[in-house]
Amino acid sequence: MEVIESEFLVIGAGIAGLSFALRAASLGNVHVLLKDDYEKSSTQYAQGGINAVLSEEDSFASHTEDTLTCGYGLCDPEVVAQVVERGPELIEDLIQWGTRFTRGERGLSLHREGGHAHNRVVHAKDATGAEIMRALVEAVKDHENIHIHRNHMAIDLILQYQPGSKSINEHSRTVGAYVLETDTGVVKAFVAPIVYLATGGIGKVYPYTSNPRTATGDGIAMAYRAGIEVVDMEFIQFHPTILYHHEVNRFLITEAVRGEGGILRNLDGHAFMADYHEMKDLAPRDVVARAIDKEIKKSGGNHVFLDTTHLGRKHMEEHFPNIVQTLDQLGIDVATQPIPVVPAAHYSCGGLRVDGYGRTACPGLYSGGECSYTGLHGANRLASNSLLEAAVYAKLSFEYIVTHREQEMVRPTTHIAPWLYHENSDTYEETLVSPLWKEVRQFMWNYVGIVRTDKRLNRAMRRIEFLRQEIENSYWNFRISKDLVELRNISIIAELVIRSATERKESRGLHFNVDHPETREDQAHDTVLMLHRHGLFR
């Protein structure tokens, strides 16, 4: 087995992974693993922007208050304050790396989105994520210490345990990962003192999502199997406005469209958000998504409308050129026709527990971006706080490593066991991967979606427990493949979401249970799952 050594191993290449890699490259060689390519990261798909307090009308206190309000009592106030206050410097860092944000007469142009009291969303028209990725990719492309590996998927972390121990503790250490080269089926070992997980979200656990094909929760599943705590997986944010069209899926209509005056209407033309929240169309995302879901069920239709006809085509082209161009190609004129939209899985507020520096409980393992849980988002993420969190924590992790370089950058001494291949190939078994994948995603949408009930959650639990056994049996007994590894991971993610949702006997933020509609003070705590406590997997 080929063993590739370096000072840093970064798994994932969105804003979290690439910004960490750029910083870490000053300390040594960095290997970056891309399961697919740069264009398949969630960052690439981000339209809205990244929050920062940059106007005289705004303040850190206001941004903090908006974040805490949106989080429904589960945000960590210290984390919120730290992330908010470092926002402006991270915008400068991104500009220094070449990001071209949209500018106005008084400096950077600032949008406003749902839940915000002020305009604070720094953006690049309506393709902010794509512009950030363009700049970061350019910055890493020719860096002599950064080595990019496309079509390389991490399978599992490699851990070094204290003799006699079967669980992680302060004497354990993450020393690398087994990695599948998806083009060839060959498994390699990447070894490094520091492993940085930045694998993104879990959107593909649902059939309707704004996330890219790669968002299968790989980092969360791997770290969970290694014994890391996973927190608050019940809080799945459904973006309220994904384009509903038979030719296109995953196309997001940014919340900034409503910030500019777009109005949600039901099939009868009624502007319904006034019936649900005092902030109307700029209410927090969980409120808007549930309102749309309810209106769709009331009408018996498949969507609602986002009306921008009163804004005028020129205004829409100036602020949202990518959206207008895409809709034009589909025959939708934003000046004369409302846009059909539906909610879809968008962002996971839960993930791997990390401390204030992005460190997990296992020395040597850091995590950033959507796969991590920092305490920033609580029960509902404030719009455009995600890119900010990813960038801030990548910098915090680097700063900690620099300060504690001698104790953190310890070369692994453990022997790396060769990967054990299972050459068994069963064409019938392999053809079941796709149907199993579809089954998991469909019952997650039906039973663990925007609105939940105890009965639906119990049904989902029974189904996933059976499927988990089937999938594990295939994983351990048949030839490894990208599809099989992803199926295993997504089934684990499904079980974590179901278990977390079942444990929370209330409705709070993104978790709404018809059988427990009230928010309870005694439930104002995180939902924590850990492998050795629950024994989910072999």
C-alpha positions as CSV (number, residue, x, y, z in Angstrom):
1,M,0.0,0.0,0.0
2,E,1.3,3.4,-0.9
3,V,1.8,5.7,2.1
4,I,2.0,9.4,1.4
5,E,3.3,11.6,4.2
6,S,3.1,15.3,4.8
7,E,2.7,17.9,7.6
8,F,-1.0,18.5,6.9
9,L,-3.8,16.5,5.4
10,V,-6.9,18.5,4.4
11,I,-10.0,16.5,3.4
12,G,-12.3,18.7,1.4
13,A,-11.7,21.8,-0.7
14,G,-14.4,24.4,-0.1
15,I,-13.7,27.7,1.7
16,A,-12.8,26.0,5.0
17,G,-10.4,23.5,3.4
18,L,-8.7,25.8,1.0
19,S,-8.3,28.8,3.3
20,F,-6.8,26.4,6.0
21,A,-4.5,24.9,3.4
22,L,-3.2,28.3,2.2
23,R,-2.3,29.3,5.8
24,A,-0.9,25.9,6.7
25,A,1.4,25.8,3.7
26,S,3.6,28.3,5.5
27,L,4.5,25.5,7.9
28,G,5.0,22.6,5.6
29,N,3.6,20.4,2.9
30,V,-0.2,20.2,2.6
31,H,-2.1,17.4,0.8
32,V,-5.7,18.3,-0.2
33,L,-8.2,15.6,-1.1
34,L,-11.0,16.4,-3.5
35,K,-13.7,13.7,-3.8
36,D,-14.6,15.1,-7.2
37,D,-13.4,18.6,-8.2
38,Y,-13.6,22.2,-6.9
39,E,-16.9,22.9,-8.7
40,K,-18.6,20.2,-6.6
41,S,-18.1,21.9,-3.2
42,S,-21.0,23.6,-1.4
43,T,-19.1,26.9,-1.3
44,Q,-19.2,26.9,-5.1
45,Y,-23.0,26.9,-5.0
46,A,-23.4,29.7,-2.4
47,Q,-25.2,32.6,-3.9
48,G,-26.0,35.0,-1.1
49,G,-22.7,36.0,0.5
50,I,-20.7,36.3,3.7
51,N,-21.6,38.4,6.7
52,A,-19.5,41.1,8.1
53,V,-20.2,44.3,10.0
54,L,-18.9,47.0,7.7
55,S,-21.4,49.9,7.7
56,E,-21.8,52.7,10.2
57,E,-25.4,51.8,10.8
58,D,-24.5,48.2,11.8
59,S,-22.6,47.0,14.8
60,F,-21.1,43.8,16.3
61,A,-23.9,43.9,18.9
62,S,-26.6,43.9,16.3
63,H,-25.0,41.0,14.3
64,T,-24.6,39.1,17.5
65,E,-28.2,39.7,18.6
66,D,-29.5,38.6,15.2
67,T,-27.5,35.4,15.4
68,L,-28.6,34.6,18.9
69,T,-32.3,35.3,18.1
70,C,-32.1,33.1,15.0
71,G,-30.5,30.3,17.1
72,Y,-33.5,29.9,19.5
73,G,-31.5,29.7,22.7
74,L,-28.9,27.2,21.6
75,C,-26.1,29.4,20.4
76,D,-22.9,29.7,22.4
77,P,-22.7,33.5,23.1
78,E,-18.9,33.5,23.3
79,V,-18.5,31.7,20.0
80,V,-21.0,34.1,18.4
81,A,-19.1,37.2,19.6
82,Q,-15.8,35.8,18.5
83,V,-17.0,34.9,15.0
84,V,-18.8,38.2,14.5
85,E,-15.9,40.3,15.6
86,R,-13.5,38.6,13.3
87,G,-15.7,39.0,10.3
88,P,-14.2,42.2,8.8
89,E,-10.6,40.9,8.9
90,L,-11.7,37.7,7.1
91,I,-13.3,39.8,4.4
92,E,-9.9,41.5,4.0
93,D,-8.1,38.2,3.9
94,L,-10.4,37.0,1.1
95,I,-9.8,40.2,-0.8
96,Q,-6.0,39.8,-0.4
97,W,-6.4,36.3,-1.9
98,G,-8.0,37.8,-4.9
99,T,-11.8,37.7,-4.3
100,R,-13.6,40.4,-6.2
101,F,-16.6,41.4,-4.2
102,T,-19.3,43.7,-5.6
103,R,-18.7,47.3,-4.8
104,G,-21.0,50.4,-4.5
105,E,-20.5,54.1,-4.1
106,R,-19.4,53.8,-0.5
107,G,-17.2,50.7,-0.7
108,L,-18.4,47.1,-0.6
109,S,-22.0,46.5,-1.6
110,L,-24.0,45.0,1.3
111,H,-27.2,42.9,0.9
112,R,-29.7,42.1,3.6
113,E,-31.2,38.7,4.1
114,G,-33.8,37.1,6.4
115,G,-33.3,37.6,10.1
116,H,-30.9,40.5,9.7
117,A,-31.6,44.0,11.2
118,H,-29.1,45.6,8.8
119,N,-27.4,45.2,5.4
120,R,-24.2,43.2,6.1
121,V,-24.0,40.5,3.5
122,V,-20.8,41.0,1.4
123,H,-21.4,39.5,-2.0
124,A,-20.2,39.1,-5.6
125,K,-23.5,39.7,-7.4
126,D,-25.4,36.4,-6.9
127,A,-22.5,34.1,-7.3
128,T,-20.4,34.8,-4.2
129,G,-19.3,31.3,-3.5
130,A,-18.2,30.8,-7.1
131,E,-16.1,34.0,-6.9
132,I,-14.5,33.0,-3.6
133,M,-13.7,29.6,-5.0
134,R,-12.2,31.1,-8.1
135,A,-9.9,33.2,-6.0
136,L,-8.9,30.4,-3.6
137,V,-8.2,27.9,-6.4
138,E,-6.0,30.5,-8.1
139,A,-4.1,31.0,-4.9
140,V,-3.5,27.3,-4.2
141,K,-2.9,26.3,-7.8
142,D,0.8,27.0,-8.1
143,H,1.7,27.0,-4.4
144,E,4.8,24.7,-4.1
145,N,3.7,23.3,-0.7
146,I,0.1,22.5,-1.6
147,H,-0.6,19.2,-3.4
148,I,-4.1,18.6,-4.8
149,H,-5.5,15.1,-5.3
150,R,-8.7,15.0,-7.4
151,N,-11.0,12.0,-7.3
152,H,-9.6,10.9,-3.9
153,M,-12.3,10.0,-1.3
154,A,-11.4,9.4,2.3
155,I,-12.8,6.1,3.6
156,D,-11.9,6.2,7.3
157,L,-9.5,7.9,9.7
158,I,-6.4,6.2,10.9
159,L,-6.1,6.4,14.7
160,Q,-3.3,5.7,17.1
161,Y,-4.6,4.4,20.4
162,Q,-3.1,4.1,23.9
163,P,-2.1,0.4,24.4
164,G,-5.1,-1.4,25.8
165,S,-7.6,1.3,25.0
166,K,-10.5,0.9,22.6
167,S,-11.8,4.5,22.6
168,I,-10.2,7.9,22.1
169,N,-8.7,9.9,24.9
170,E,-5.9,12.4,25.5
171,H,-3.4,9.8,24.6
172,S,-5.0,8.9,21.3
173,R,-4.1,10.6,18.0
174,T,-5.4,10.9,14.5
175,V,-2.5,10.1,12.2
176,G,-4.1,10.1,8.7
177,A,-6.8,8.5,6.6
178,Y,-7.3,5.6,4.3
179,V,-8.2,7.1,0.9
180,L,-9.9,5.5,-2.2
181,E,-8.6,6.7,-5.6
182,T,-12.0,6.5,-7.2
183,D,-10.6,6.2,-10.8
184,T,-8.6,3.1,-10.1
185,G,-10.2,1.5,-7.0
186,V,-6.8,1.6,-5.2
187,V,-6.7,2.5,-1.5
188,K,-3.8,4.6,-0.2
189,A,-2.8,5.9,3.2
190,F,-2.3,9.6,3.7
191,V,-0.4,10.3,6.9
192,A,0.1,13.6,8.7
193,P,0.4,15.1,12.2
194,I,-2.6,17.3,11.5
195,V,-5.7,16.1,9.7
196,Y,-8.3,18.9,8.9
197,L,-11.8,17.7,8.0
198,A,-13.7,20.1,5.8
199,T,-16.0,17.7,3.9
200,G,-19.1,19.9,3.9
201,G,-22.7,19.0,4.5
202,I,-25.2,16.2,4.4
203,G,-27.8,17.5,1.9
204,K,-27.8,14.3,-0.2
205,V,-29.6,12.4,2.6
206,Y,-32.7,14.1,1.1
207,P,-33.9,13.8,-2.5
208,Y,-34.5,17.5,-2.7
209,T,-31.5,19.7,-1.9
210,S,-29.5,22.7,-2.9
211,N,-26.3,20.8,-2.1
212,P,-23.9,19.3,-4.7
213,R,-23.7,15.5,-5.4
214,T,-20.7,15.2,-3.1
215,A,-22.6,16.3,0.1
216,T,-22.9,12.8,1.7
217,G,-21.7,13.6,5.2
218,D,-18.4,11.7,4.8
219,G,-16.4,13.7,7.4
220,I,-19.2,13.4,10.1
221,A,-19.6,9.7,9.5
222,M,-15.8,9.0,9.6
223,A,-15.3,10.9,12.8
224,Y,-18.3,9.4,14.4
225,R,-17.0,6.0,13.7
226,A,-13.8,7.1,15.3
227,G,-15.6,8.1,18.5
228,I,-16.0,11.8,18.1
229,E,-19.2,13.4,19.5
230,V,-21.8,14.5,17.0
231,V,-24.1,17.3,18.1
232,D,-27.5,18.6,17.1
233,M,-28.1,16.7,13.9
234,E,-31.9,17.2,14.1
235,F,-31.4,20.8,13.0
236,I,-31.5,20.6,9.2
237,Q,-32.1,23.9,7.5
238,F,-34.4,23.8,4.5
239,H,-33.8,26.7,2.2
240,P,-37.2,28.2,1.4
241,T,-36.7,29.0,-2.3
242,I,-35.2,26.4,-4.6
243,L,-36.4,26.7,-8.2
244,Y,-39.2,24.3,-9.0
245,H,-38.7,23.2,-12.6
246,H,-38.7,19.8,-14.4
247,E,-35.5,20.6,-16.3
248,V,-33.4,21.8,-13.4
249,N,-32.8,20.7,-9.8
250,R,-30.7,22.2,-7.0
251,F,-30.9,25.8,-8.4
252,L,-31.2,28.1,-5.5
253,I,-32.9,31.4,-5.6
254,T,-30.9,33.4,-3.0
255,E,-32.6,34.9,0.0
256,A,-31.2,38.3,-1.1
257,V,-34.0,38.3,-3.8
258,R,-36.5,38.7,-0.9
259,G,-34.1,41.2,0.7
260,E,-34.4,43.3,-2.4
261,G,-38.2,43.1,-2.2
262,G,-39.3,39.8,-3.7
263,I,-42.7,38.6,-2.3
264,L,-43.8,35.0,-1.7
265,R,-47.3,34.3,-3.0
266,N,-49.4,31.2,-3.0
267,L,-51.1,29.8,-6.1
268,D,-54.0,32.2,-5.5
269,G,-51.6,35.2,-5.6
270,H,-51.9,35.9,-1.8
271,A,-48.8,37.3,-0.2
272,F,-49.0,34.8,2.7
273,M,-45.9,35.5,4.8
274,A,-47.7,38.3,6.7
275,D,-50.0,35.5,8.0
276,Y,-47.0,33.8,9.7
277,H,-44.5,36.4,10.9
278,E,-44.1,40.1,11.6
279,M,-41.0,40.2,9.4
280,K,-43.1,38.8,6.5
281,D,-40.8,37.6,3.6
282,L,-37.6,38.4,5.7
283,A,-38.6,36.1,8.5
284,P,-36.0,33.5,9.6
285,R,-35.6,30.6,7.2
286,D,-37.2,28.0,9.4
287,V,-40.4,30.1,9.6
288,V,-40.4,30.7,5.9
289,A,-39.8,27.1,4.9
290,R,-42.6,25.8,7.2
291,A,-45.0,28.5,5.9
292,I,-44.3,27.4,2.3
293,D,-44.6,23.8,3.2
294,K,-48.0,24.5,4.8
295,E,-49.2,26.6,1.8
296,I,-48.2,23.8,-0.6
297,K,-50.1,21.2,1.4
298,K,-53.2,23.5,1.7
299,S,-53.3,24.1,-2.0
300,G,-52.5,20.6,-3.1
301,G,-50.0,22.0,-5.5
302,N,-46.2,21.4,-5.9
303,H,-44.8,24.9,-5.2
304,V,-45.5,28.6,-4.4
305,F,-44.3,31.7,-6.2
306,L,-41.6,34.2,-5.6
307,D,-42.8,37.4,-7.2
308,T,-40.2,39.9,-8.5
309,T,-42.3,41.4,-11.3
310,H,-42.6,44.7,-9.4
311,L,-38.9,45.1,-9.1
312,G,-38.3,45.4,-12.8
313,R,-36.0,43.5,-15.1
314,K,-33.1,46.1,-15.0
315,H,-33.0,45.9,-11.2
316,M,-32.9,42.1,-11.2
317,E,-30.2,41.9,-13.9
318,E,-28.1,44.4,-11.9
319,H,-28.3,42.5,-8.7
320,F,-28.9,38.8,-9.8
321,P,-27.5,38.3,-13.3
322,N,-26.9,34.6,-12.9
323,I,-30.4,34.0,-11.7
324,V,-32.0,36.0,-14.5
325,Q,-29.8,34.3,-17.1
326,T,-30.7,30.8,-15.9
327,L,-34.4,31.7,-15.7
328,D,-34.3,33.2,-19.2
329,Q,-33.0,29.9,-20.5
330,L,-35.9,28.1,-18.9
331,G,-38.4,30.5,-20.4
332,I,-39.2,32.4,-17.1
333,D,-39.1,36.2,-17.5
334,V,-38.7,37.7,-14.0
335,A,-40.2,41.0,-15.2
336,T,-43.6,39.4,-16.1
337,Q,-43.7,36.0,-14.4
338,P,-43.4,34.9,-10.8
339,I,-40.7,32.2,-10.0
340,P,-42.0,28.8,-8.9
341,V,-40.1,27.7,-5.7
342,V,-40.1,25.0,-3.1
343,P,-38.1,24.4,0.1
344,A,-35.2,21.9,-0.1
345,A,-32.5,20.6,2.3
346,H,-29.8,23.2,2.4
347,Y,-27.6,23.2,5.6
348,S,-26.8,21.2,8.6
349,C,-26.5,23.2,11.8
350,G,-25.1,20.1,13.6
351,G,-21.9,18.2,13.1
352,L,-18.6,17.2,14.9
353,R,-18.1,18.9,18.2
354,V,-15.0,21.2,18.1
355,D,-13.7,23.7,20.6
356,G,-12.9,27.4,20.1
357,Y,-9.9,26.5,17.8
358,G,-11.6,23.8,15.7
359,R,-10.1,20.9,17.6
360,T,-12.0,17.7,18.1
361,A,-11.6,15.4,21.1
362,C,-9.0,13.4,19.3
363,P,-5.6,15.2,19.2
364,G,-4.4,15.8,15.6
365,L,-7.9,16.0,14.2
366,Y,-9.4,19.4,13.4
367,S,-12.6,20.2,11.6
368,G,-14.1,23.3,10.0
369,G,-17.0,24.4,7.8
370,E,-20.4,22.7,7.7
371,C,-19.3,19.3,9.0
372,S,-18.3,20.8,12.3
373,Y,-20.4,22.0,15.3
374,T,-18.9,25.2,16.9
375,G,-22.0,26.5,18.7
376,L,-22.4,29.4,16.4
377,H,-25.7,28.5,14.7
378,G,-27.8,26.9,17.5
379,A,-31.1,25.6,16.4
380,N,-31.2,27.7,13.2
381,R,-28.4,29.4,11.1
382,L,-28.6,33.1,10.4
383,A,-28.4,33.5,6.6
384,S,-24.8,34.0,5.3
385,N,-23.1,33.1,8.6
386,S,-21.9,29.8,7.2
387,L,-19.1,31.0,4.9
388,L,-18.1,33.4,7.8
389,E,-17.9,30.6,10.3
390,A,-15.8,28.4,7.9
391,A,-13.3,31.2,7.2
392,V,-13.0,32.3,10.8
393,Y,-12.4,28.8,12.2
394,A,-9.9,27.9,9.5
395,K,-7.9,30.8,10.7
396,L,-8.4,30.0,14.4
397,S,-7.2,26.5,13.9
398,F,-4.1,27.7,12.1
399,E,-3.3,30.3,14.8
400,Y,-3.6,27.6,17.5
401,I,-1.2,25.2,15.6
402,V,1.3,28.0,15.2
403,T,1.2,28.8,18.9
404,H,1.4,25.1,19.9
405,R,3.5,23.9,17.1
406,E,5.8,21.5,19.0
407,Q,3.0,19.6,20.7
408,E,0.6,19.6,17.7
409,M,2.9,18.7,14.8
410,V,4.2,15.4,16.2
411,R,5.1,12.9,13.5
412,P,3.1,9.7,13.8
413,T,5.1,6.7,15.1
414,T,2.4,4.0,14.6
415,H,2.6,1.3,12.0
416,I,0.1,1.9,9.2
417,A,-1.7,-1.4,8.6
418,P,-2.3,-2.2,4.9
419,W,-5.8,-1.9,3.6
420,L,-7.6,-5.3,3.4
421,Y,-9.3,-5.6,0.1
422,H,-12.4,-7.6,-0.4
423,E,-12.3,-8.8,-4.0
424,N,-15.7,-10.4,-3.8
425,S,-17.9,-9.0,-6.6
426,D,-21.6,-9.7,-6.9
427,T,-23.3,-7.9,-9.8
428,Y,-26.7,-8.4,-8.2
429,E,-25.5,-6.9,-4.9
430,E,-23.8,-4.0,-6.6
431,T,-27.0,-3.1,-8.5
432,L,-28.8,-2.7,-5.1
433,V,-26.7,0.4,-4.2
434,S,-28.8,2.8,-6.2
435,P,-32.2,1.5,-5.0
436,L,-31.0,1.5,-1.4
437,W,-29.7,5.1,-1.8
438,K,-33.1,6.2,-3.2
439,E,-35.0,4.5,-0.4
440,V,-33.0,6.1,2.3
441,R,-33.4,9.6,0.8
442,Q,-37.1,9.2,0.1
443,F,-38.1,8.1,3.6
444,M,-36.0,10.8,5.1
445,W,-38.0,13.3,3.1
446,N,-41.3,11.7,4.0
447,Y,-40.6,11.1,7.7
448,V,-37.8,13.4,8.8
449,G,-38.4,16.5,6.7
450,I,-39.6,20.0,7.5
451,V,-42.5,18.9,9.7
452,R,-42.1,15.8,11.9
453,T,-44.2,13.6,14.1
454,D,-43.4,10.9,16.7
455,K,-45.1,8.3,14.4
456,R,-43.1,9.3,11.4
457,L,-39.8,9.3,13.4
458,N,-40.5,5.8,14.8
459,R,-41.2,4.5,11.2
460,A,-38.0,6.0,10.0
461,M,-36.0,4.5,12.9
462,R,-37.3,1.0,12.2
463,R,-36.5,1.3,8.5
464,I,-33.0,2.7,9.0
465,E,-32.0,0.1,11.5
466,F,-32.9,-2.7,9.0
467,L,-31.2,-0.9,6.1
468,R,-28.1,-0.2,8.2
469,Q,-27.5,-3.9,8.7
470,E,-27.9,-4.6,4.9
471,I,-25.6,-1.8,4.0
472,E,-22.9,-2.8,6.5
473,N,-23.0,-6.4,5.3
474,S,-22.4,-5.3,1.8
475,Y,-19.6,-2.9,2.9
476,W,-17.7,-5.5,4.8
477,N,-18.1,-8.3,2.3
478,F,-17.9,-6.9,-1.2
479,R,-15.5,-4.9,-3.4
480,I,-15.2,-1.3,-2.2
481,S,-16.4,1.5,-4.4
482,K,-17.2,5.2,-4.2
483,D,-20.9,4.5,-4.4
484,L,-20.8,1.9,-1.6
485,V,-18.7,4.2,0.7
486,E,-21.1,7.1,0.2
487,L,-24.2,4.8,0.7
488,R,-22.7,3.7,4.0
489,N,-22.0,7.2,5.1
490,I,-25.4,8.6,4.1
491,S,-27.1,5.8,6.0
492,I,-25.1,6.6,9.1
493,I,-26.0,10.3,8.7
494,A,-29.7,9.3,8.3
495,E,-29.6,7.3,11.6
496,L,-27.9,10.2,13.4
497,V,-30.5,12.7,12.2
498,I,-33.4,10.3,13.2
499,R,-32.0,9.5,16.6
500,S,-31.4,13.2,17.3
501,A,-34.8,14.2,16.2
502,T,-36.4,11.4,18.3
503,E,-34.6,12.6,21.4
504,R,-35.8,16.2,21.2
505,K,-39.3,16.2,22.6
506,E,-40.1,19.8,21.7
507,S,-40.2,22.1,18.7
508,R,-37.3,24.6,18.4
509,G,-35.8,26.3,15.4
510,L,-35.4,23.9,12.5
511,H,-36.9,21.0,14.4
512,F,-40.7,21.1,14.3
513,N,-42.6,18.1,15.8
514,V,-46.4,18.3,15.5
515,D,-46.7,16.1,18.7
516,H,-44.5,18.5,20.7
517,P,-45.3,21.9,19.3
518,E,-44.1,24.0,22.3
519,T,-40.5,25.1,23.0
520,R,-39.5,23.8,26.4
521,E,-37.0,25.4,28.8
522,D,-35.8,22.0,30.0
523,Q,-34.9,21.1,26.4
524,A,-32.6,24.1,25.9
525,H,-29.5,21.9,25.5
526,D,-27.6,20.1,22.7
527,T,-28.4,16.6,21.5
528,V,-25.2,14.6,21.7
529,L,-24.6,11.2,20.1
530,M,-21.4,9.2,20.5
531,L,-20.5,5.8,19.1
532,H,-19.6,3.9,22.3
533,R,-22.7,5.2,24.1
534,H,-25.2,4.2,21.3
535,G,-23.4,1.2,19.7
536,L,-24.9,1.9,16.3
537,F,-22.3,0.3,14.1
538,R,-20.0,-2.7,14.1
